[in-house]
Amino acid sequence: MSIGSSLMSSVTKLVAHVREPLYRNGYALVLSSAATSAFGMVYWILAARFYSAEVVGINSAVLSMVMFLGGIAQFNLVNVLNRFLPRAGHAAKGLIVRVYFVSTIAAVVASLIFILGVEIWSPALGFLAASPFRIVWFTAATVSWSIFALQDGALTGLRQATWVPIEGTVFAIAKIVLLVILAKSMPQYGLLASWVISIGFVLLPINVLIFQCLIPQHVRVAEDQTVPIVTMQIVKYVSGDYVGYLLWMAMTTILPVIVVQRVGAEATAYYFLCQTIAYALYLVSRNMGMSLITEAALDQGKLNDYSYQVLVGTTRMLLPVVFVMVLGASYILRLFGDAYVTEGTTLLRLLCISAIPNIVTSLYTSVSRVKRRMRAIVVMVVSLCALILGLTYLLIAAYGIAGIGIAWLVGQTVVAVYLLLTEFRPLLFPPPTYRH
């Protein structure tokens, strides 16, 4: 076979591979995360240059709280859209509207409760309750973030995840532009304003696309696979998953608030940037898992096959990236300033390495959601939460923010090894039919 023929054959196989919905939507979500992370890197480099470390720390703590409250308000409904939309048929529009409505009301309530007790929860963020304008702004930010996350679940559930990278890119570029523009006029809160205003740039057009174009198209294509949506079925699904989801949100978004209280705003800035960079690696596993859920919801008989493909494919993607990140951690952080290198290099390396065992824990969550084994998810996340938060509490005094990295790596590894030796043992030695 000639070199030209061999190359053409490889290209044909690659195109066929990418056209498979499992990979097409998974890769689209991964691409979105990669683009968002790349632009996010630029964003935080500029933030570190245009704003003081203290301002970055306070703003990042507020953003973390917005994400946390927005996550609470979602009731994990993003996974409902991911799991039930593929076979919703004509009920798809009503399902999305109900999810948006419930999340909006919950976001308003959660925001107001936080503001009313801000001096108890986090006195360092007490300025949020200083005026009606700030209260309204904070509440609107929480609602917007909640819907922003839910619309990605809607796009994925409709098997249209290729729109997610476009949405994410517009959001990321708008943030960068506004960050620079607002640096002089809003030196204290320019980061927050750039983030929230940018969400508004994408919410309306994306949802017009969803309701006017993608839902009718989905109904036509998947009409023969429609399964009636039973409200109690969704309630059971959400209630079983929600506890685990809240614990996961606590680990990823409450930690910056804890750090700002324990070791100060500057340390929070160093931790938040390292967490933001490393969490992009976690999203690779999460995104491939979302595609797995959508496809397995349509044909659960292929779940084992899809699980093996996702496990192998995600590992192949992440291993070289983690290797580069570990070697280049100090060079990456140097872009933010010398202080970030000194304080954050060890933490960043540990968090990046922890993304490898997270492949297994994330896959287990996705498989359990397909099977509706919500109790299994709760048990796993409780185990992770206990290990990570417990170790953080023990190690942060002795090792500073690097102790959080040790906690994440140890916690993820312990749970992943257990799962590989028990639940996922068949995936280590799969039968020939798994191998594609």
N, C-alpha and C positions, 0 to 999 in steps of 0.2 A: 504494500500500500504506500503511495506517495505521501510526501509531507503535506501537500495541499489537501489530499483526500482525508488524511488523518486529522488535520486541523478542522476541515469542514464537518467531519463526524463529531469531533469534540464540541464544536459550536452548536450543532444540532441537538446533541444530548443536553447541553447547558440550557438551551432555549426551552426544550421539553421539560427539563427539571424546574425551571423558574415558572413555567406556565401552570404547574400543578398548584391548585389553590392553597394547599398546606404550606408550601414554600413561598408562593407569590405573596400571600398576605403576611406571612411571618417575616419575610425579608423586607417587605414594605414597612412594617412596624419597626424592625431593627434599623432600617435606613433612616426612619424618622428620628429614632433615638440618637443615632450617630450624628445626624445633622444638627439636632437640637443641642447635643453635647458639644459639638465643635463650635457652634455659635455661642453656646453658653460659656465655653472657655474664653472666647473673645470678650463676652459680656463682663465676666468677673475679672479679667485682666484690666479692662477699662475701669471697672468699679474700684479696683484696688489702686488705680492711678489717680482717679478723679475724686475719690472719697477717702476719708481716714479709716483706719482699721476699726475704730470704735463705731463709726457710722455704719460701716459694712456689717459689723456684728449685730447692732440693734436692728437694722433693716432685715438681715437674714433671719433673726429670731421672729420678727413679725411675719415674714413670708412663711416661715415654718408653721406658725400658728394658723395662718390663713389656709395652708394646705391641710393641716391637721383637722381643723373644723370643717373644711370643705369635704374632707374624706369621711368624717363622721356623718355629715349630711347626705352623703351618697348612699348610705346603708349598704354598701357593696353592690349597688344596683348596676354598676358598670359590668360586673360579671353576669348579672341577670340578662342584660342586653347581649353580651357575648354568647351566653349559653342558650337563650330561648329565641332570639330573633331569627336565627337561620331557618326555623320551621314555623315562624309566626304567621306567614302569609298575610292576609288582609288585616290581621290584628296588629301588624307591625307598627303602624302609625300610632294607634291608641296606646300601645305598650310604651313607646318612647315618650309620648306626651305625659302619661301618668308618672313615669320615672322622673322626668324633668320637674313636674309639679311637686311631687313628694320631696325631692331633693332641695328645691328652692325654699319651701316652707321650713324644712329642717335646718337649712343653712342660716336663715334669718334668726330662728330661735337659738341655735347654737352660738351665733355671733353675739346676740344680746346677752345671753347668759354669761359668756366669757367677759364681756365689757363690764357687766354689773359686778362681777367678782374679780376684776383684774388685779386689784390690790392684794387679793388673797392668792390667786394663781401665780401671778408673775408681776411683782411691783415694778420691775424694770420696764415693763410695757405700759405703765399707768398712764402715759401721755395719750394713749388711744381714747381714753374716756374724758379727755380735757374739753371737748367741744362737740356739739351735735354733728358738725360737718365730719369730724374724724370718725364718729360712731357710724354715720351713714356710709362713709367711704369704706370702712373696715367691713361692714356688713355686705356692701355691694361686691367687694373684692372676694369675699368668701362664697357668695352665690355664684359669681362668674367663674371662679376656679372649679366649683363643683360641676357646673354644666360643661365647662371646657373638658374636663376629664370624661364625663359621661358621653359626650359626642364621639370620642374615640372608640368607646365600647359599641356605640351604635354603628359606626362605620365598619368596625370589624365584624360585628354580628350580621351585617348586610353583605359581607364578603367584598367590601369595597375599601379595604385598608390602604390601598394605593393612594388614597386622598390624604392620609394622615401625614406623610412627609411634607406635602405641600402646605398643609395647615401649620405644622410645626415650624417650617422654615419662615413663613410670613410672621408668625408670632416672635420668633427669635430675632429676625432682622429688625422688626419694629421696636423690640426691647432695646437693642443696641443703639439705634438712632435716638430714641427718646432719652436713654441714659446720658448720652453726651449732651444733648440739647438742654436737659434739665439740671445739669451739674452746677451751673452758676445760679439759676433762679430758684432751685430747690436743693441746696447743699445738704440738708438733713434727711430729706425723704425722697430724693430723686430716684433712688432704686425702686422703692415701693411704687411710685407713680408710674415709672416706665413699665413695670411688670403688669400692673392692673389695666392701664390704658391699652396695652398691646393685646390683652385677652379680648377686649372689645372689638379689635380689628378683625378677629376671625370668627367670633361667635355667630354673628348674623349671617354672613355669606355661607358658612359651612352648613348651618341649619336650614337655610333656604335650599341648598343643594340636597340635603338629606330628605326633606319633606316633599320637595317639588319634583325631584328627579330619581333619586336612588331608591326610595321606597316603592314607587310604582314599578320601576324596573325589577326590583327584587320580587315583588308579588307575581309578575308575569313569569319570571324564570323559575321560581321555586313553588309554584302553585300546586304541583302534584305531590310535594313533600310536606304540605301544611299539616300541622298537628295543633288541635285546639289548646289554647292557653288557659290553664286552671289557676285561678287566683291563689287558692290555698297551697297549690304546688309551689308557686313562686314565694309565698310567705315562708313556707318551710325551708326552702332553699336559702333565702336571705337570712332568716333567723339563725340557722345552723352555722352559717359562714361568717356572720357579722362579728362575733366575739373574736375570732381569729384575725379578722381584718383590722379591728380596732387595735389589737395588740401589735400587729405589724406596723400600723400607722404610728403607734406610740414609739416603736423602736426607731423609725426613720425620721419622724418629724418632731417629736417631743425632746429628743436628745439635745438639739441646739438650745432649747429653752433651759434645760437642766444645766448645760455647760455655762450659759451666761450667768446663771445664779451661783454656780459653784466656783468657777475660775475666771469669770469676767468676760467682757465684750470682745476683747482682742483675741482671746483663746477661742471664742465662739466663731470669729471670722475664719481663723485657721482651720478649725474643725469643719465648719460648714462648707468651705470650698473643697476640702479633701473628700467629704462625703458626697458632694455634688458630682465631682469627677468620677469617683469610684462607682457611684450608684448607676451611672450610665451602663456599666458592665452588667449590673444586676438586671437592667431592663432588657438585655438581649434574651435572657432566659424567660423573663416575663412575657415578652412579645411573641416568642416562638410558642410559648404555652397558650397564649390567647388564640393563635391560629389553630393550634391543636384542638382546643375546646370547640371552636366553630365547626371544624371539619368532622370531628368525632360526634358532635351533636347530630349531624346529618347521617352518619353511618357509624354507630358505636361498635359494630363488629370489627372495625379496623383500628380500634383504640390501641391494642398492643403494637400493631405495626407502626402506627403514627408515633407512639411513645418512643419506640426504638429509634426511629428516624430523627425525632427531635433531640433525643439524648445525644446521639452521635453527631448530628449536624451542629448543635449548639456548642458542644465541646470542641469541635474542629474550628469553629469561629472564634471562640473565646481564648483558647490556650495561647496562640501567638500574640493576641492583643494584650493579655495579662503579662506575658513575658516582656513585651516592649514597655508597658506601663511601669513595671517594677524597675527595669533598668533605667528608665528615663524620668523617674518620679521627681528627682531634684531639679532636672532641667525644666520640666513642666511647671513646677512651682516657682522657679526663678522668674517666670513671666509675670508673676504677681508681686514679686519683691523678695529681697533677701530674708526678711523675717519669716515669710511663708515657707522658705526652704528649711530654715533652722527648726521651726516648730512643727512642720507638717509632713516632712519626707517619710519618716517611719510610719506614721499613721496612714498615709496614702498607699504605701506599699502593702501594708497589712490588709487594708480594705479591698484593694484590687485582687489580692490572692484569695480572699474570702469569696470572690465571685465564682470560683471554680466549684467548690462544694455546693454553692447556691444553685447550680444547674440542676442538681438532684432534688433539693428541697422544693424548688420552683416547679419542676416537672411533677412531683408528687401532688402538689396543690392542684395543678391543672387536671391531672388524671382523676383526682378525687372529685373535682367539680363536675367532670363529665359523668361520673358514676353517682353523683349526688351524695357522696359520703362526707357530709359536712362535719360530722363529729371527728372524723380522722384529721381534717384540716385544723380544727381547733386544738386537738391534742398536740399536733406537730408544732403549731405556732406558739402554743403555751410553753412547750419545751424550749423552743428557740428563745422566746422572750425571757424565760427564767434564767437561761444560761447567759445570754448577752447582757441583760440589765444587771443580773447578779454579779457577773464578772466585772462589768463596768464600775459598779459601786465599790468593789474591792480594789480594783487596779488603778482608777483614775488618780487617787491620792499619791500613789507611788510613781506612776509612769506618765502622769498628765494625760493629754488627749490621746497619746499613743496607746494607753490602756484600753480605750474604746476599740481601737483596731484589733488588739489581741482578743478582746471579748467577742467581736464579730467573727474572727477567723476560727477560734476554738468552738464557738457555738454552732456555726454552720457545718464545720467538719464533723463534729460528734454526731449531729443529727443525720447528715448525709451518709456517713459510714453505716449507721444503724439501718437506714432505709435500703441501702445497697445490699446489705446482708439479709434483709427480711423481705419487705414488700417488692423491691426491684431486683431480687436475685435472678428471676427469669430473664431480665434484660441484660444481665452480665453474660449469660450463656443462652442467647435466643435461638429458637429453632430456625431452620433454614428459611422459612417463609417470612421471617421478620427482616431478613437482610435484603436491602434494595440499594 
